[in-house]
Amino acid sequence: MKPFQEADYIKKADTIPLTICVPVYNGEKYLRECLDSLATQSFNNFLVLTIDNASTDDTQKICQEYEDPRFFYTRNPENIGSGPNHNRGLDLAKTEFVKLFSADDILFSDTLELQVKALRNHPEAALATSDCIVTGPQLEPLHEARYLQGSLTGDQAIQACVNLIDNKIGGPSNTLLRRSCVGSLRFDTSYKWLADLEFHCRVLRQGGYINIGKPGFYYRRHSATDSEIGCPPEVRERDERAFIRAYARSPLPRLRFELRRLKRRLG
């Protein structure tokens, strides 16, 4: 990969519509599979920016193996945390569309093509999402995760999530964002469990929602993910309470939250 030079990137971004940002920390185990899936997309007019959060493994070495001129690499001098590293990608992206993609996931070959088409066909939409196939560490399929279907207003999507107290939009790997709707919005690092949902809800205040209607990637679950490491039950409850407080319009989500909390306490 080329070392990231902002002037060089901005020059390319003038003629290229999409940047895929890949925040990574110690990703040597799965990173190569992830990057290979990006390199083989049917829609190929994009840039990849890998943002290494001061990894101590062979992440940098793996990135240097890629000679694709669309791929760029930058490294933080110190680990700034997962949320701020995602935000750094949003700071650096200058193209019409931006996708944050997890370094342990695998993008299906037609996903970018379908998501770009969806946003171009629906100029009112702030983001295009997809369903996904949830897998184990070795990509063994576990189940298909489905999110809100079809085309909705941003408010409809937000209220569906808050009423269910559930992320029915998807994580960063699910979505393609219209950068004009993202603007200066960034992940709120006070959230851990629901950081991606809360960020997407603020983006959806700027425009509509659309789902391409099929799985777009393999979502790999393993013991080293941010949600497994940093989101014990008390953190999840704290985030859910904050999300309800910020977005609920009726008592229903609060009642549902208390009932769930009681069931967890009772076993």
DRENLO-745126 format. One record per residue (C-alpha): chain; residue number from 1; x, z, y. Coordinates in nm, 3 decimals. Example, Ala and Ser with C-alpha at 12.3 -4.5 7.8 and 13.67 -1.06 7.14 Angstrom:
<rs>
<r><ch>A</ch><i>1</i><u>1.230</u><w>0.780</w><v>-0.450</v></r>
<r><ch>A</ch><i>2</i><u>1.367</u><w>0.714</w><v>-0.106</v></r>
</rs>
This chain:
<rs>
<r><ch>A</ch><i>1</i><u>0.000</u><w>0.000</w><v>0.000</v></r>
<r><ch>A</ch><i>2</i><u>0.101</u><w>-0.057</w><v>0.356</v></r>
<r><ch>A</ch><i>3</i><u>0.175</u><w>0.254</w><v>0.562</v></r>
<r><ch>A</ch><i>4</i><u>-0.112</u><w>0.297</w><v>0.805</v></r>
<r><ch>A</ch><i>5</i><u>-0.033</u><w>0.172</w><v>1.154</v></r>
<r><ch>A</ch><i>6</i><u>-0.331</u><w>0.208</w><v>1.386</v></r>
<r><ch>A</ch><i>7</i><u>-0.255</u><w>-0.102</w><v>1.593</v></r>
<r><ch>A</ch><i>8</i><u>-0.222</u><w>-0.318</w><v>1.280</v></r>
<r><ch>A</ch><i>9</i><u>-0.542</u><w>-0.174</w><v>1.135</v></r>
<r><ch>A</ch><i>10</i><u>-0.739</u><w>-0.222</w><v>1.458</v></r>
<r><ch>A</ch><i>11</i><u>-0.628</u><w>-0.584</w><v>1.475</v></r>
<r><ch>A</ch><i>12</i><u>-0.761</u><w>-0.642</w><v>1.123</v></r>
<r><ch>A</ch><i>13</i><u>-1.077</u><w>-0.443</w><v>1.194</v></r>
<r><ch>A</ch><i>14</i><u>-1.175</u><w>-0.692</w><v>1.465</v></r>
<r><ch>A</ch><i>15</i><u>-1.248</u><w>-0.953</w><v>1.199</v></r>
<r><ch>A</ch><i>16</i><u>-1.332</u><w>-0.740</w><v>0.893</v></r>
<r><ch>A</ch><i>17</i><u>-1.673</u><w>-0.567</w><v>0.868</v></r>
<r><ch>A</ch><i>18</i><u>-1.605</u><w>-0.275</w><v>0.637</v></r>
<r><ch>A</ch><i>19</i><u>-1.359</u><w>0.009</w><v>0.579</v></r>
<r><ch>A</ch><i>20</i><u>-1.356</u><w>0.213</w><v>0.259</v></r>
<r><ch>A</ch><i>21</i><u>-1.196</u><w>0.552</w><v>0.323</v></r>
<r><ch>A</ch><i>22</i><u>-1.063</u><w>0.735</w><v>0.017</v></r>
<r><ch>A</ch><i>23</i><u>-0.981</u><w>1.099</w><v>0.097</v></r>
<r><ch>A</ch><i>24</i><u>-0.760</u><w>1.236</w><v>-0.181</v></r>
<r><ch>A</ch><i>25</i><u>-0.571</u><w>1.549</w><v>-0.277</v></r>
<r><ch>A</ch><i>26</i><u>-0.367</u><w>1.562</w><v>-0.599</v></r>
<r><ch>A</ch><i>27</i><u>-0.563</u><w>1.269</w><v>-0.737</v></r>
<r><ch>A</ch><i>28</i><u>-0.308</u><w>1.125</w><v>-0.980</v></r>
<r><ch>A</ch><i>29</i><u>-0.534</u><w>1.174</w><v>-1.284</v></r>
<r><ch>A</ch><i>30</i><u>-0.814</u><w>0.942</w><v>-1.168</v></r>
<r><ch>A</ch><i>31</i><u>-0.695</u><w>0.765</w><v>-0.851</v></r>
<r><ch>A</ch><i>32</i><u>-0.570</u><w>0.445</w><v>-1.015</v></r>
<r><ch>A</ch><i>33</i><u>-0.908</u><w>0.381</w><v>-1.181</v></r>
<r><ch>A</ch><i>34</i><u>-1.081</u><w>0.440</w><v>-0.850</v></r>
<r><ch>A</ch><i>35</i><u>-0.858</u><w>0.202</w><v>-0.652</v></r>
<r><ch>A</ch><i>36</i><u>-0.880</u><w>-0.066</w><v>-0.921</v></r>
<r><ch>A</ch><i>37</i><u>-1.260</u><w>-0.056</w><v>-0.893</v></r>
<r><ch>A</ch><i>38</i><u>-1.233</u><w>-0.114</w><v>-0.517</v></r>
<r><ch>A</ch><i>39</i><u>-0.990</u><w>-0.401</w><v>-0.556</v></r>
<r><ch>A</ch><i>40</i><u>-1.227</u><w>-0.597</w><v>-0.781</v></r>
<r><ch>A</ch><i>41</i><u>-1.545</u><w>-0.594</w><v>-0.570</v></r>
<r><ch>A</ch><i>42</i><u>-1.751</u><w>-0.913</w><v>-0.550</v></r>
<r><ch>A</ch><i>43</i><u>-1.766</u><w>-0.856</w><v>-0.173</v></r>
<r><ch>A</ch><i>44</i><u>-1.398</u><w>-0.859</w><v>-0.079</v></r>
<r><ch>A</ch><i>45</i><u>-1.388</u><w>-0.866</w><v>0.302</v></r>
<r><ch>A</ch><i>46</i><u>-1.293</u><w>-0.503</w><v>0.356</v></r>
<r><ch>A</ch><i>47</i><u>-1.004</u><w>-0.265</w><v>0.417</v></r>
<r><ch>A</ch><i>48</i><u>-0.919</u><w>0.042</w><v>0.207</v></r>
<r><ch>A</ch><i>49</i><u>-0.768</u><w>0.342</w><v>0.381</v></r>
<r><ch>A</ch><i>50</i><u>-0.639</u><w>0.613</w><v>0.145</v></r>
<r><ch>A</ch><i>51</i><u>-0.598</u><w>0.944</w><v>0.328</v></r>
<r><ch>A</ch><i>52</i><u>-0.365</u><w>1.171</w><v>0.132</v></r>
<r><ch>A</ch><i>53</i><u>-0.422</u><w>1.536</w><v>0.213</v></r>
<r><ch>A</ch><i>54</i><u>-0.058</u><w>1.641</w><v>0.152</v></r>
<r><ch>A</ch><i>55</i><u>-0.073</u><w>1.595</w><v>-0.225</v></r>
<r><ch>A</ch><i>56</i><u>0.200</u><w>1.756</w><v>-0.436</v></r>
<r><ch>A</ch><i>57</i><u>0.157</u><w>1.526</w><v>-0.739</v></r>
<r><ch>A</ch><i>58</i><u>0.214</u><w>1.150</w><v>-0.782</v></r>
<r><ch>A</ch><i>59</i><u>-0.071</u><w>1.041</w><v>-0.555</v></r>
<r><ch>A</ch><i>60</i><u>0.165</u><w>0.882</w><v>-0.303</v></r>
<r><ch>A</ch><i>61</i><u>0.362</u><w>0.703</w><v>-0.575</v></r>
<r><ch>A</ch><i>62</i><u>0.042</u><w>0.555</w><v>-0.722</v></r>
<r><ch>A</ch><i>63</i><u>-0.068</u><w>0.431</w><v>-0.380</v></r>
<r><ch>A</ch><i>64</i><u>0.268</u><w>0.265</w><v>-0.324</v></r>
<r><ch>A</ch><i>65</i><u>0.216</u><w>0.055</w><v>-0.639</v></r>
<r><ch>A</ch><i>66</i><u>-0.064</u><w>-0.142</w><v>-0.470</v></r>
<r><ch>A</ch><i>67</i><u>0.050</u><w>-0.456</w><v>-0.290</v></r>
<r><ch>A</ch><i>68</i><u>-0.299</u><w>-0.568</w><v>-0.189</v></r>
<r><ch>A</ch><i>69</i><u>-0.278</u><w>-0.643</w><v>0.188</v></r>
<r><ch>A</ch><i>70</i><u>-0.622</u><w>-0.488</w><v>0.236</v></r>
<r><ch>A</ch><i>71</i><u>-0.497</u><w>-0.145</w><v>0.125</v></r>
<r><ch>A</ch><i>72</i><u>-0.347</u><w>0.107</w><v>0.368</v></r>
<r><ch>A</ch><i>73</i><u>-0.206</u><w>0.455</w><v>0.309</v></r>
<r><ch>A</ch><i>74</i><u>-0.168</u><w>0.753</w><v>0.540</v></r>
<r><ch>A</ch><i>75</i><u>-0.059</u><w>1.108</w><v>0.460</v></r>
<r><ch>A</ch><i>76</i><u>-0.141</u><w>1.431</w><v>0.638</v></r>
<r><ch>A</ch><i>77</i><u>0.167</u><w>1.647</w><v>0.701</v></r>
<r><ch>A</ch><i>78</i><u>-0.025</u><w>1.946</w><v>0.567</v></r>
<r><ch>A</ch><i>79</i><u>-0.348</u><w>2.005</w><v>0.376</v></r>
<r><ch>A</ch><i>80</i><u>-0.628</u><w>2.022</w><v>0.632</v></r>
<r><ch>A</ch><i>81</i><u>-0.911</u><w>2.082</w><v>0.384</v></r>
<r><ch>A</ch><i>82</i><u>-1.159</u><w>1.846</w><v>0.226</v></r>
<r><ch>A</ch><i>83</i><u>-1.418</u><w>1.831</w><v>0.507</v></r>
<r><ch>A</ch><i>84</i><u>-1.164</u><w>1.767</w><v>0.783</v></r>
<r><ch>A</ch><i>85</i><u>-0.997</u><w>1.501</w><v>0.566</v></r>
<r><ch>A</ch><i>86</i><u>-1.330</u><w>1.319</w><v>0.532</v></r>
<r><ch>A</ch><i>87</i><u>-1.369</u><w>1.348</w><v>0.907</v></r>
<r><ch>A</ch><i>88</i><u>-1.025</u><w>1.198</w><v>0.959</v></r>
<r><ch>A</ch><i>89</i><u>-1.143</u><w>0.889</w><v>0.773</v></r>
<r><ch>A</ch><i>90</i><u>-1.443</u><w>0.862</w><v>1.005</v></r>
<r><ch>A</ch><i>91</i><u>-1.210</u><w>0.904</w><v>1.305</v></r>
<r><ch>A</ch><i>92</i><u>-0.985</u><w>0.621</w><v>1.188</v></r>
<r><ch>A</ch><i>93</i><u>-1.254</u><w>0.372</w><v>1.080</v></r>
<r><ch>A</ch><i>94</i><u>-1.323</u><w>0.102</w><v>1.341</v></r>
<r><ch>A</ch><i>95</i><u>-1.529</u><w>-0.151</w><v>1.147</v></r>
<r><ch>A</ch><i>96</i><u>-1.903</u><w>-0.223</w><v>1.155</v></r>
<r><ch>A</ch><i>97</i><u>-1.958</u><w>-0.039</w><v>0.825</v></r>
<r><ch>A</ch><i>98</i><u>-1.772</u><w>0.251</w><v>0.669</v></r>
<r><ch>A</ch><i>99</i><u>-1.783</u><w>0.398</w><v>0.319</v></r>
<r><ch>A</ch><i>100</i><u>-1.631</u><w>0.730</w><v>0.218</v></r>
<r><ch>A</ch><i>101</i><u>-1.547</u><w>0.710</w><v>-0.151</v></r>
<r><ch>A</ch><i>102</i><u>-1.429</u><w>0.993</w><v>-0.375</v></r>
<r><ch>A</ch><i>103</i><u>-1.094</u><w>0.936</w><v>-0.542</v></r>
<r><ch>A</ch><i>104</i><u>-1.228</u><w>1.029</w><v>-0.887</v></r>
<r><ch>A</ch><i>105</i><u>-1.531</u><w>0.795</w><v>-0.884</v></r>
<r><ch>A</ch><i>106</i><u>-1.559</u><w>0.432</w><v>-1.001</v></r>
<r><ch>A</ch><i>107</i><u>-1.743</u><w>0.176</w><v>-0.787</v></r>
<r><ch>A</ch><i>108</i><u>-1.941</u><w>-0.093</w><v>-0.971</v></r>
<r><ch>A</ch><i>109</i><u>-1.827</u><w>-0.446</w><v>-0.885</v></r>
<r><ch>A</ch><i>110</i><u>-2.142</u><w>-0.558</w><v>-0.699</v></r>
<r><ch>A</ch><i>111</i><u>-2.214</u><w>-0.238</w><v>-0.503</v></r>
<r><ch>A</ch><i>112</i><u>-2.049</u><w>-0.331</w><v>-0.174</v></r>
<r><ch>A</ch><i>113</i><u>-2.214</u><w>-0.673</w><v>-0.180</v></r>
<r><ch>A</ch><i>114</i><u>-2.559</u><w>-0.520</w><v>-0.231</v></r>
<r><ch>A</ch><i>115</i><u>-2.513</u><w>-0.244</w><v>0.027</v></r>
<r><ch>A</ch><i>116</i><u>-2.378</u><w>-0.476</w><v>0.297</v></r>
<r><ch>A</ch><i>117</i><u>-2.668</u><w>-0.714</w><v>0.231</v></r>
<r><ch>A</ch><i>118</i><u>-2.915</u><w>-0.425</w><v>0.256</v></r>
<r><ch>A</ch><i>119</i><u>-2.783</u><w>-0.311</w><v>0.594</v></r>
<r><ch>A</ch><i>120</i><u>-2.770</u><w>-0.665</w><v>0.730</v></r>
<r><ch>A</ch><i>121</i><u>-3.126</u><w>-0.733</w><v>0.613</v></r>
<r><ch>A</ch><i>122</i><u>-3.245</u><w>-0.401</w><v>0.759</v></r>
<r><ch>A</ch><i>123</i><u>-3.080</u><w>-0.366</w><v>1.102</v></r>
<r><ch>A</ch><i>124</i><u>-3.287</u><w>-0.052</w><v>1.167</v></r>
<r><ch>A</ch><i>125</i><u>-3.119</u><w>0.130</w><v>0.875</v></r>
<r><ch>A</ch><i>126</i><u>-2.842</u><w>0.381</w><v>0.941</v></r>
<r><ch>A</ch><i>127</i><u>-2.726</u><w>0.392</w><v>0.579</v></r>
<r><ch>A</ch><i>128</i><u>-2.771</u><w>0.224</w><v>0.243</v></r>
<r><ch>A</ch><i>129</i><u>-2.743</u><w>0.439</w><v>-0.068</v></r>
<r><ch>A</ch><i>130</i><u>-2.751</u><w>0.380</w><v>-0.444</v></r>
<r><ch>A</ch><i>131</i><u>-2.831</u><w>0.563</w><v>-0.761</v></r>
<r><ch>A</ch><i>132</i><u>-2.539</u><w>0.654</w><v>-0.990</v></r>
<r><ch>A</ch><i>133</i><u>-2.435</u><w>0.723</w><v>-1.348</v></r>
<r><ch>A</ch><i>134</i><u>-2.314</u><w>1.080</w><v>-1.388</v></r>
<r><ch>A</ch><i>135</i><u>-2.028</u><w>1.107</w><v>-1.637</v></r>
<r><ch>A</ch><i>136</i><u>-1.789</u><w>1.357</w><v>-1.784</v></r>
<r><ch>A</ch><i>137</i><u>-1.414</u><w>1.355</w><v>-1.716</v></r>
<r><ch>A</ch><i>138</i><u>-1.349</u><w>1.056</w><v>-1.946</v></r>
<r><ch>A</ch><i>139</i><u>-1.637</u><w>0.851</w><v>-1.801</v></r>
<r><ch>A</ch><i>140</i><u>-1.866</u><w>0.943</w><v>-2.089</v></r>
<r><ch>A</ch><i>141</i><u>-2.216</u><w>0.881</w><v>-1.948</v></r>
<r><ch>A</ch><i>142</i><u>-2.433</u><w>1.192</w><v>-1.918</v></r>
<r><ch>A</ch><i>143</i><u>-2.739</u><w>1.071</w><v>-1.728</v></r>
<r><ch>A</ch><i>144</i><u>-2.856</u><w>0.848</w><v>-1.444</v></r>
<r><ch>A</ch><i>145</i><u>-2.909</u><w>1.021</w><v>-1.110</v></r>
<r><ch>A</ch><i>146</i><u>-3.185</u><w>0.863</w><v>-0.901</v></r>
<r><ch>A</ch><i>147</i><u>-3.233</u><w>0.920</w><v>-0.531</v></r>
<r><ch>A</ch><i>148</i><u>-3.511</u><w>0.836</w><v>-0.285</v></r>
<r><ch>A</ch><i>149</i><u>-3.621</u><w>0.481</w><v>-0.360</v></r>
<r><ch>A</ch><i>150</i><u>-3.699</u><w>0.189</w><v>-0.133</v></r>
<r><ch>A</ch><i>151</i><u>-3.689</u><w>0.183</w><v>0.245</v></r>
<r><ch>A</ch><i>152</i><u>-3.785</u><w>0.489</w><v>0.452</v></r>
<r><ch>A</ch><i>153</i><u>-3.755</u><w>0.606</w><v>0.807</v></r>
<r><ch>A</ch><i>154</i><u>-3.472</u><w>0.847</w><v>0.859</v></r>
<r><ch>A</ch><i>155</i><u>-3.719</u><w>1.129</w><v>0.922</v></r>
<r><ch>A</ch><i>156</i><u>-3.906</u><w>1.059</w><v>0.597</v></r>
<r><ch>A</ch><i>157</i><u>-3.581</u><w>1.083</w><v>0.402</v></r>
<r><ch>A</ch><i>158</i><u>-3.475</u><w>1.403</w><v>0.577</v></r>
<r><ch>A</ch><i>159</i><u>-3.808</u><w>1.577</w><v>0.519</v></r>
<r><ch>A</ch><i>160</i><u>-3.817</u><w>1.473</w><v>0.152</v></r>
<r><ch>A</ch><i>161</i><u>-3.480</u><w>1.645</w><v>0.104</v></r>
<r><ch>A</ch><i>162</i><u>-3.565</u><w>1.962</w><v>0.294</v></r>
<r><ch>A</ch><i>163</i><u>-3.904</u><w>2.001</w><v>0.124</v></r>
<r><ch>A</ch><i>164</i><u>-3.736</u><w>1.979</w><v>-0.217</v></r>
<r><ch>A</ch><i>165</i><u>-3.422</u><w>2.166</w><v>-0.103</v></r>
<r><ch>A</ch><i>166</i><u>-3.231</u><w>1.895</w><v>-0.284</v></r>
<r><ch>A</ch><i>167</i><u>-2.995</u><w>1.611</w><v>-0.198</v></r>
<r><ch>A</ch><i>168</i><u>-3.205</u><w>1.301</w><v>-0.265</v></r>
<r><ch>A</ch><i>169</i><u>-2.977</u><w>1.078</w><v>-0.054</v></r>
<r><ch>A</ch><i>170</i><u>-2.651</u><w>1.113</w><v>-0.245</v></r>
<r><ch>A</ch><i>171</i><u>-2.292</u><w>1.203</w><v>-0.165</v></r>
<r><ch>A</ch><i>172</i><u>-2.028</u><w>1.007</w><v>0.023</v></r>
<r><ch>A</ch><i>173</i><u>-1.966</u><w>0.775</w><v>-0.273</v></r>
<r><ch>A</ch><i>174</i><u>-2.335</u><w>0.677</w><v>-0.276</v></r>
<r><ch>A</ch><i>175</i><u>-2.366</u><w>0.560</w><v>0.080</v></r>
<r><ch>A</ch><i>176</i><u>-2.255</u><w>0.280</w><v>0.308</v></r>
<r><ch>A</ch><i>177</i><u>-2.282</u><w>0.388</w><v>0.672</v></r>
<r><ch>A</ch><i>178</i><u>-2.350</u><w>0.184</w><v>0.983</v></r>
<r><ch>A</ch><i>179</i><u>-2.072</u><w>0.307</w><v>1.210</v></r>
<r><ch>A</ch><i>180</i><u>-2.275</u><w>0.265</w><v>1.529</v></r>
<r><ch>A</ch><i>181</i><u>-2.519</u><w>0.523</w><v>1.385</v></r>
<r><ch>A</ch><i>182</i><u>-2.237</u><w>0.757</w><v>1.286</v></r>
<r><ch>A</ch><i>183</i><u>-2.083</u><w>0.750</w><v>1.631</v></r>
<r><ch>A</ch><i>184</i><u>-1.918</u><w>1.086</w><v>1.697</v></r>
<r><ch>A</ch><i>185</i><u>-2.102</u><w>1.262</w><v>1.412</v></r>
<r><ch>A</ch><i>186</i><u>-1.874</u><w>1.434</w><v>1.163</v></r>
<r><ch>A</ch><i>187</i><u>-1.907</u><w>1.665</w><v>0.862</v></r>
<r><ch>A</ch><i>188</i><u>-1.994</u><w>2.022</w><v>0.962</v></r>
<r><ch>A</ch><i>189</i><u>-1.721</u><w>2.221</w><v>0.790</v></r>
<r><ch>A</ch><i>190</i><u>-1.931</u><w>2.539</w><v>0.795</v></r>
<r><ch>A</ch><i>191</i><u>-2.119</u><w>2.379</w><v>0.504</v></r>
<r><ch>A</ch><i>192</i><u>-1.960</u><w>2.352</w><v>0.158</v></r>
<r><ch>A</ch><i>193</i><u>-2.230</u><w>2.280</w><v>-0.101</v></r>
<r><ch>A</ch><i>194</i><u>-2.455</u><w>2.070</w><v>0.124</v></r>
<r><ch>A</ch><i>195</i><u>-2.198</u><w>1.926</w><v>0.366</v></r>
<r><ch>A</ch><i>196</i><u>-2.265</u><w>1.564</w><v>0.267</v></r>
<r><ch>A</ch><i>197</i><u>-2.645</u><w>1.605</w><v>0.277</v></r>
<r><ch>A</ch><i>198</i><u>-2.639</u><w>1.774</w><v>0.616</v></r>
<r><ch>A</ch><i>199</i><u>-2.409</u><w>1.503</w><v>0.757</v></r>
<r><ch>A</ch><i>200</i><u>-2.629</u><w>1.225</w><v>0.619</v></r>
<r><ch>A</ch><i>201</i><u>-2.937</u><w>1.388</w><v>0.773</v></r>
<r><ch>A</ch><i>202</i><u>-2.779</u><w>1.377</w><v>1.118</v></r>
<r><ch>A</ch><i>203</i><u>-2.688</u><w>1.012</w><v>1.063</v></r>
<r><ch>A</ch><i>204</i><u>-3.048</u><w>0.945</w><v>0.957</v></r>
<r><ch>A</ch><i>205</i><u>-3.170</u><w>1.078</w><v>1.289</v></r>
<r><ch>A</ch><i>206</i><u>-3.014</u><w>0.759</w><v>1.430</v></r>
<r><ch>A</ch><i>207</i><u>-3.186</u><w>0.511</w><v>1.195</v></r>
<r><ch>A</ch><i>208</i><u>-3.355</u><w>0.438</w><v>0.866</v></r>
<r><ch>A</ch><i>209</i><u>-3.275</u><w>0.478</w><v>0.496</v></r>
<r><ch>A</ch><i>210</i><u>-3.258</u><w>0.221</w><v>0.218</v></r>
<r><ch>A</ch><i>211</i><u>-3.165</u><w>0.242</w><v>-0.151</v></r>
<r><ch>A</ch><i>212</i><u>-3.036</u><w>-0.071</w><v>-0.326</v></r>
<r><ch>A</ch><i>213</i><u>-3.239</u><w>0.039</w><v>-0.629</v></r>
<r><ch>A</ch><i>214</i><u>-2.973</u><w>0.053</w><v>-0.898</v></r>
<r><ch>A</ch><i>215</i><u>-2.671</u><w>0.264</w><v>-0.999</v></r>
<r><ch>A</ch><i>216</i><u>-2.374</u><w>0.182</w><v>-0.776</v></r>
<r><ch>A</ch><i>217</i><u>-2.094</u><w>0.385</w><v>-0.931</v></r>
<r><ch>A</ch><i>218</i><u>-1.979</u><w>0.630</w><v>-1.194</v></r>
<r><ch>A</ch><i>219</i><u>-1.992</u><w>0.983</w><v>-1.053</v></r>
<r><ch>A</ch><i>220</i><u>-1.729</u><w>1.172</w><v>-1.249</v></r>
<r><ch>A</ch><i>221</i><u>-1.784</u><w>1.543</w><v>-1.303</v></r>
<r><ch>A</ch><i>222</i><u>-1.489</u><w>1.761</w><v>-1.395</v></r>
<r><ch>A</ch><i>223</i><u>-1.357</u><w>2.111</w><v>-1.336</v></r>
<r><ch>A</ch><i>224</i><u>-1.144</u><w>2.022</w><v>-1.032</v></r>
<r><ch>A</ch><i>225</i><u>-1.416</u><w>1.883</w><v>-0.802</v></r>
<r><ch>A</ch><i>226</i><u>-1.478</u><w>2.051</w><v>-0.466</v></r>
<r><ch>A</ch><i>227</i><u>-1.826</u><w>2.162</w><v>-0.575</v></r>
<r><ch>A</ch><i>228</i><u>-1.694</u><w>2.326</w><v>-0.892</v></r>
<r><ch>A</ch><i>229</i><u>-1.403</u><w>2.500</w><v>-0.722</v></r>
<r><ch>A</ch><i>230</i><u>-1.550</u><w>2.608</w><v>-0.390</v></r>
<r><ch>A</ch><i>231</i><u>-1.925</u><w>2.644</w><v>-0.438</v></r>
<r><ch>A</ch><i>232</i><u>-2.022</u><w>2.956</w><v>-0.634</v></r>
<r><ch>A</ch><i>233</i><u>-2.393</u><w>3.054</w><v>-0.628</v></r>
<r><ch>A</ch><i>234</i><u>-2.362</u><w>3.265</w><v>-0.312</v></r>
<r><ch>A</ch><i>235</i><u>-2.211</u><w>2.969</w><v>-0.120</v></r>
<r><ch>A</ch><i>236</i><u>-2.487</u><w>2.739</w><v>-0.245</v></r>
<r><ch>A</ch><i>237</i><u>-2.755</u><w>2.983</w><v>-0.136</v></r>
<r><ch>A</ch><i>238</i><u>-2.595</u><w>3.024</w><v>0.207</v></r>
<r><ch>A</ch><i>239</i><u>-2.589</u><w>2.647</w><v>0.259</v></r>
<r><ch>A</ch><i>240</i><u>-2.946</u><w>2.603</w><v>0.139</v></r>
<r><ch>A</ch><i>241</i><u>-3.065</u><w>2.873</w><v>0.379</v></r>
<r><ch>A</ch><i>242</i><u>-2.880</u><w>2.713</w><v>0.671</v></r>
<r><ch>A</ch><i>243</i><u>-3.014</u><w>2.368</w><v>0.582</v></r>
<r><ch>A</ch><i>244</i><u>-3.373</u><w>2.494</w><v>0.568</v></r>
<r><ch>A</ch><i>245</i><u>-3.330</u><w>2.674</w><v>0.899</v></r>
<r><ch>A</ch><i>246</i><u>-3.202</u><w>2.354</w><v>1.063</v></r>
<r><ch>A</ch><i>247</i><u>-3.450</u><w>2.100</w><v>0.923</v></r>
<r><ch>A</ch><i>248</i><u>-3.768</u><w>2.263</w><v>0.780</v></r>
<r><ch>A</ch><i>249</i><u>-4.094</u><w>2.207</w><v>0.965</v></r>
<r><ch>A</ch><i>250</i><u>-4.317</u><w>2.424</w><v>0.747</v></r>
<r><ch>A</ch><i>251</i><u>-4.288</u><w>2.750</w><v>0.549</v></r>
<r><ch>A</ch><i>252</i><u>-4.288</u><w>2.560</w><v>0.216</v></r>
<r><ch>A</ch><i>253</i><u>-3.909</u><w>2.512</w><v>0.181</v></r>
<r><ch>A</ch><i>254</i><u>-3.846</u><w>2.878</w><v>0.265</v></r>
<r><ch>A</ch><i>255</i><u>-4.098</u><w>2.990</w><v>0.003</v></r>
<r><ch>A</ch><i>256</i><u>-3.948</u><w>2.753</w><v>-0.254</v></r>
<r><ch>A</ch><i>257</i><u>-3.599</u><w>2.885</w><v>-0.174</v></r>
<r><ch>A</ch><i>258</i><u>-3.706</u><w>3.248</w><v>-0.224</v></r>
<r><ch>A</ch><i>259</i><u>-3.878</u><w>3.167</w><v>-0.553</v></r>
<r><ch>A</ch><i>260</i><u>-3.568</u><w>2.988</w><v>-0.683</v></r>
<r><ch>A</ch><i>261</i><u>-3.351</u><w>3.276</w><v>-0.568</v></r>
<r><ch>A</ch><i>262</i><u>-3.574</u><w>3.525</w><v>-0.748</v></r>
<r><ch>A</ch><i>263</i><u>-3.567</u><w>3.322</w><v>-1.071</v></r>
<r><ch>A</ch><i>264</i><u>-3.187</u><w>3.309</w><v>-1.059</v></r>
<r><ch>A</ch><i>265</i><u>-3.170</u><w>3.684</w><v>-1.009</v></r>
<r><ch>A</ch><i>266</i><u>-3.403</u><w>3.744</w><v>-1.304</v></r>
<r><ch>A</ch><i>267</i><u>-3.197</u><w>3.530</w><v>-1.534</v></r>
</rs>
